[in-house]
């Protein structure tokens, strides 16, 4: 039951819901009044089978943005939104976040953008990675799903494994030497 339903029921009964302190109401122990809860295993079954989707395939990280003070924040946001609107992708309604340094109140030089689909995010990454933003900034764009891969690069470089040469393939240019 939603809060709007509760308010409608209270109006029908002539009860002023604003005068009721809902925090002071105590229910009898072991009584659920027929309201299903997360504890009802017979309703929800065993929760071990639930797999949460933690992928962010429809989000990108835009890096190397200018660090701007609060008065220029909205202008920078408009510029970024115009870039992505220009390539035909739409940013989700609350899908734009630009972190701010709490000490200086300036932006940190990157933002997160969430799109409706993974295809839109991939298109946005392909179209805008390496794009000039003014004369001093070239934006770098990565999918948020790939961010962990970039953060877990080992500190020490190890050479790749050498594979021995095998000459089992036919020489396709032998007819030239005849």
Secondary structure, 3 states (H helix, E strand, C coil): CCHHHHHHHHHHHCCCHHHCCHHHCCCCCCCCCCCCCCCCHHHHCCHHHCCCCCCCCCEEEEECCCCCCHHHHHHHHHHHHHHHHHCCCCEEEEEEECCECCCCCCECCEEEEEECCHHHHHHHHHHHCCCEECCCEECEEEEHHHHHHHHCCCCCCCCCCCCCCCCCCCCCCHHHHC
